[in-house]
Amino acid sequence: DAKTTQPPSMDCAEGRAANLPCNHSTISGNEYVYWYRQIHSQGPQYIIHGLKNNETNEMASLIITEDRKSSTLILPHATLRDTAVYYCIVRSYSSNTGKLIFGQGTTLQVKP
Amino acid sequence: DTGVSQDPRHKITKRGQNVTFRCDPISEHNRLYWYRQTLGQGPEFLTYFQNEAQLEKSRLLSDRFSAERPKGSFSTLEIQRTEQGDSAMYLCASSLSVGERVNVLTFGAGSRLTVL
C-alpha cells in the first residue's frame, strides 16, 4: 500500500470548515483513499473513502486531485467534538487482508 | 447490533502476569483484526482472522502473544509473562469481506493495559 504524508497538527475555529490535506504521491490505480479519525480514548472511526471522484457523506467531503497524488478531507462546519486525530490511509480495495496501516495522522484541534 | 465490544476496558497487572482480552465483533462480520496502540502513535497491526482461521501475524506479535477465534465469532488475545513494554491500548476491529470486496473496518473502544 502507498505511503501517506500528513501534517502533524492543525487548528480550526469552531463553525469554520476544516481542510485536512494528505499526500499520497505513490498511489497506484487500484488503491483507495480512506479517512478515519480517533477521538481521545476511543477506537478509530471510519469517515469516508474514495477512488478518484469526490465523495460526500453526512460527516465529510473528500476531494481527490485529478492525478490522485493528494487529497483533502473537508469537515464543513467543525465543532468542538471534531477535535481528534485524523488518519489518511491508502489501501487496495481488493487487499487480501483488508488490514489498514496507520501513520501518525493529523491532530485537529477545534477551538471556540 | 451494538458494534464491536471489548472487555475489559482497563487492565492493570504486575509484570510477569498473564492477561487476556476479549473481542466480540459485529455478528455478521467474518474478519477480525487486533491492533496495538501506544501513546502518541497510530494503531499498529498485530493479526487478523478470516472466520476462525488466523491468516496473518505481524512481527510485533512475539511468542508471548496468542490470539484465537475458536468458532469464528468472538476472539481472545492473551499476553503471557507481561512486560512493561506491553503497556498499550489493544484495539479490535471487524469487517465483512465478500469475495474481493472488503468493507470498512469497525473498531471497538479498546482495552487499555498497564503493566506495573
Boltz contact constraints between the chains, C-beta under 6 A:
constraints:
  - contact:
      token1: [A, 42]
      token2: [B, 109]
      max_distance: 6.0
  - contact:
      token1: [A, 43]
      token2: [B, 91]
      max_distance: 6.0
  - contact:
      token1: [A, 43]
      token2: [B, 107]
      max_distance: 6.0
  - contact:
      token1: [A, 43]
      token2: [B, 108]
      max_distance: 6.0
  - contact:
      token1: [A, 43]
      token2: [B, 109]
      max_distance: 6.0
  - contact:
      token1: [A, 43]
      token2: [B, 110]
      max_distance: 6.0
  - contact:
      token1: [A, 44]
      token2: [B, 107]
      max_distance: 6.0
  - contact:
      token1: [A, 46]
      token2: [B, 104]
      max_distance: 6.0
  - contact:
      token1: [A, 94]
      token2: [B, 100]
      max_distance: 6.0
  - contact:
      token1: [A, 97]
      token2: [B, 48]
      max_distance: 6.0
  - contact:
      token1: [A, 97]
      token2: [B, 56]
      max_distance: 6.0
  - contact:
      token1: [A, 98]
      token2: [B, 31]
      max_distance: 6.0
  - contact:
      token1: [A, 98]
      token2: [B, 95]
      max_distance: 6.0
  - contact:
      token1: [A, 98]
      token2: [B, 97]
      max_distance: 6.0
  - contact:
      token1: [A, 98]
      token2: [B, 102]
      max_distance: 6.0
  - contact:
      token1: [A, 99]
      token2: [B, 45]
      max_distance: 6.0
  - contact:
      token1: [A, 99]
      token2: [B, 48]
      max_distance: 6.0
  - contact:
      token1: [A, 102]
      token2: [B, 42]
      max_distance: 6.0
  - contact:
      token1: [A, 102]
      token2: [B, 43]
      max_distance: 6.0
  - contact:
      token1: [A, 103]
      token2: [B, 42]
      max_distance: 6.0
  - contact:
      token1: [A, 104]
      token2: [B, 42]
      max_distance: 6.0
  - contact:
      token1: [A, 105]
      token2: [B, 42]
      max_distance: 6.0
